[in-house]
Amino acid sequence: MTHSDEPRPQSSIQAGPSVRPRPRRHWWLLVIPYLWCIAAIPAVNRVGYVFGNVPFLLVWMIIGVIVTSGCISAVYFVDRRNGDLERI
């Protein structure tokens, strides 16, 4: 019996063509909310500006919620376009 005639063991995982996963560089967008809400707060907290009767820090955090929502939705839509939602 030659090497090529030997039976191969069955595997529960089907070996398909070798496909390299796409790089997820768009996930770097998720760093923006961190920098906005955590890293920039000490600098923003020094601003004494009042928008109407609302402190600037509160305005900054509310805008941060909007920016965070935009970043997360952009990552979601790119992942959905690439078919990567189930691959996480």
C-alpha positions as YAML, in Angstrom:
chain: A
units: angstrom
residues:
- id: 1
  name: MET
  ca: [0.00, 0.00, 0.00]
- id: 2
  name: THR
  ca: [1.52, 3.31, -1.01]
- id: 3
  name: HIS
  ca: [1.29, 6.53, 0.94]
- id: 4
  name: SER
  ca: [-1.43, 7.91, -1.33]
- id: 5
  name: ASP
  ca: [-3.57, 4.78, -0.90]
- id: 6
  name: GLU
  ca: [-3.81, 5.08, 2.89]
- id: 7
  name: PRO
  ca: [-7.23, 6.10, 4.15]
- id: 8
  name: ARG
  ca: [-7.42, 9.58, 5.60]
- id: 9
  name: PRO
  ca: [-8.99, 10.11, 9.01]
- id: 10
  name: GLN
  ca: [-12.33, 11.88, 8.91]
- id: 11
  name: SER
  ca: [-12.41, 15.28, 10.52]
- id: 12
  name: SER
  ca: [-15.44, 17.12, 11.82]
- id: 13
  name: ILE
  ca: [-14.00, 20.33, 10.37]
- id: 14
  name: GLN
  ca: [-14.12, 20.48, 6.61]
- id: 15
  name: ALA
  ca: [-10.93, 21.80, 5.16]
- id: 16
  name: GLY
  ca: [-11.76, 24.42, 2.61]
- id: 17
  name: PRO
  ca: [-9.57, 26.67, 0.57]
- id: 18
  name: SER
  ca: [-7.18, 28.72, 2.63]
- id: 19
  name: VAL
  ca: [-8.85, 32.10, 2.94]
- id: 20
  name: ARG
  ca: [-7.07, 34.86, 4.78]
- id: 21
  name: PRO
  ca: [-9.41, 36.92, 6.91]
- id: 22
  name: ARG
  ca: [-9.78, 40.52, 5.89]
- id: 23
  name: PRO
  ca: [-7.97, 43.02, 8.07]
- id: 24
  name: ARG
  ca: [-10.29, 44.94, 10.33]
- id: 25
  name: ARG
  ca: [-8.58, 48.29, 10.18]
- id: 26
  name: HIS
  ca: [-11.95, 50.04, 10.47]
- id: 27
  name: TRP
  ca: [-12.11, 48.81, 14.08]
- id: 28
  name: TRP
  ca: [-9.58, 51.53, 14.89]
- id: 29
  name: LEU
  ca: [-12.57, 53.90, 14.71]
- id: 30
  name: LEU
  ca: [-13.53, 52.51, 18.11]
- id: 31
  name: VAL
  ca: [-10.50, 54.22, 19.65]
- id: 32
  name: ILE
  ca: [-12.07, 57.64, 18.97]
- id: 33
  name: PRO
  ca: [-14.78, 57.30, 21.69]
- id: 34
  name: TYR
  ca: [-12.15, 56.20, 24.20]
- id: 35
  name: LEU
  ca: [-9.94, 59.17, 23.43]
- id: 36
  name: TRP
  ca: [-12.97, 61.48, 23.43]
- id: 37
  name: CYS
  ca: [-14.42, 60.36, 26.76]
- id: 38
  name: ILE
  ca: [-11.40, 59.23, 28.77]
- id: 39
  name: ALA
  ca: [-8.20, 60.78, 27.49]
- id: 40
  name: ALA
  ca: [-9.51, 64.27, 26.66]
- id: 41
  name: ILE
  ca: [-11.55, 64.85, 29.82]
- id: 42
  name: PRO
  ca: [-8.68, 66.30, 31.89]
- id: 43
  name: ALA
  ca: [-8.00, 68.91, 29.19]
- id: 44
  name: VAL
  ca: [-11.68, 69.67, 28.58]
- id: 45
  name: ASN
  ca: [-12.45, 69.91, 32.28]
- id: 46
  name: ARG
  ca: [-10.27, 73.03, 32.51]
- id: 47
  name: VAL
  ca: [-12.50, 74.94, 30.09]
- id: 48
  name: GLY
  ca: [-14.76, 77.29, 31.98]
- id: 49
  name: TYR
  ca: [-17.02, 78.07, 29.02]
- id: 50
  name: VAL
  ca: [-20.74, 77.87, 29.62]
- id: 51
  name: PHE
  ca: [-23.04, 77.14, 26.68]
- id: 52
  name: GLY
  ca: [-26.24, 78.85, 27.69]
- id: 53
  name: ASN
  ca: [-26.57, 77.67, 31.28]
- id: 54
  name: VAL
  ca: [-24.94, 74.31, 30.54]
- id: 55
  name: PRO
  ca: [-21.31, 73.68, 31.50]
- id: 56
  name: PHE
  ca: [-18.91, 72.92, 28.65]
- id: 57
  name: LEU
  ca: [-18.03, 69.50, 30.10]
- id: 58
  name: LEU
  ca: [-21.67, 68.39, 29.85]
- id: 59
  name: VAL
  ca: [-21.87, 69.64, 26.25]
- id: 60
  name: TRP
  ca: [-18.62, 67.76, 25.50]
- id: 61
  name: MET
  ca: [-20.00, 64.51, 26.93]
- id: 62
  name: ILE
  ca: [-23.30, 64.82, 25.04]
- id: 63
  name: ILE
  ca: [-21.43, 65.38, 21.78]
- id: 64
  name: GLY
  ca: [-19.27, 62.39, 22.75]
- id: 65
  name: VAL
  ca: [-22.36, 60.17, 22.90]
- id: 66
  name: ILE
  ca: [-23.24, 61.25, 19.36]
- id: 67
  name: VAL
  ca: [-19.67, 60.69, 18.11]
- id: 68
  name: THR
  ca: [-19.56, 57.27, 19.81]
- id: 69
  name: SER
  ca: [-22.82, 56.25, 18.17]
- id: 70
  name: GLY
  ca: [-21.48, 57.33, 14.79]
- id: 71
  name: CYS
  ca: [-18.25, 55.36, 15.21]
- id: 72
  name: ILE
  ca: [-20.04, 52.19, 16.32]
- id: 73
  name: SER
  ca: [-22.55, 52.41, 13.49]
- id: 74
  name: ALA
  ca: [-19.77, 52.98, 10.94]
- id: 75
  name: VAL
  ca: [-17.98, 49.83, 12.15]
- id: 76
  name: TYR
  ca: [-21.26, 47.90, 12.05]
- id: 77
  name: PHE
  ca: [-22.07, 48.95, 8.49]
- id: 78
  name: VAL
  ca: [-18.56, 48.14, 7.23]
- id: 79
  name: ASP
  ca: [-18.72, 44.72, 8.91]
- id: 80
  name: ARG
  ca: [-22.17, 44.09, 7.45]
- id: 81
  name: ARG
  ca: [-21.00, 45.07, 3.97]
- id: 82
  name: ASN
  ca: [-18.03, 42.68, 4.26]
- id: 83
  name: GLY
  ca: [-20.18, 39.86, 5.65]
- id: 84
  name: ASP
  ca: [-18.23, 39.79, 8.91]
- id: 85
  name: LEU
  ca: [-21.09, 40.05, 11.39]
- id: 86
  name: GLU
  ca: [-21.12, 36.32, 12.14]
- id: 87
  name: ARG
  ca: [-17.32, 36.05, 12.21]
- id: 88
  name: ILE
  ca: [-16.76, 38.01, 15.41]
...
